[in-house]
Amino acid sequence: MNQDQTKELLLRLEPNAPSFELLFTGKSSKKVNGLYKPETREILLHNRNFVSDEELIYTAIHEFAHHLHFCSDQRPTTIRSHTSVYWSLFHRLLKKAEDNGIYRNVFRTEPEFLELTRHIEQDFLQSNGQMMKDFGQALLLAVQLCSKYHVRFEDYMDRILCIPRTTAKTVMASFAQDVTPDFGYDHLKLMTGVKDPEIRREMELKRKEGYSPEMLRQELHGDPIPGPFVTGKNPDPDSLAKQVLERNREALQKKIADYTKKLEVVEARLQQFSKAIVP
């Protein structure tokens, strides 16, 4: 597969993608398989790293997701580019590629992976989820007993069971809301934050269809796919670099302001101690 064919496959995933260049470097790299340059909208693939087309396509989609992310209205505001928005976009592109026969998911096609996945899901995730949900039912009984004996449930959590209150809250809510336990504790925790039962059921159906947690989180935030995309000519590199520096400056200024307030509080308390020990 050459670079033109690879670019054609990417455009099948997102025909309205802003213009970009995709180049094979003709090299191998021990550090990365590919990279994206937002200043020039270039996807570079170290094609000598790959032993199969699936590996190449996977990396191409990974970098293509960076391109779409940087060209969207949800583009990264700091140097950190692998955000939850990015992973949601990347996973969506992979799913679309699988559904359209562009990419073969080895996890869902190779018998060894299928058997291991079945083992993990049934013997660990489902068991863990059901156990934590049953745990929530037991804690609700503890709430009743605490009320009966006029003692604090939080005290029971803190000093007797010695478990975080947030954990207790999550597992009790998972039982009360009847969250599907099939996907383990982390899924229970995500779904207990969804108060609308209809939306929760919709999210659980999508989880069964293969949606990743990042995809579900973006759905719940109401904007699963970044957009609209910024079209037109490639941006000026100096302009982009300036924007990134300005965003970093704003973030640093905010941190400095926060730490300055904390320092003022500490200084005030130190002055109080100094006055207290003056003879």
Order of alpha helices (4+ residues) and beta strands (2+ residues): alpha-beta-beta-beta-alpha-alpha-alpha-alpha-alpha-alpha-alpha-alpha-alpha
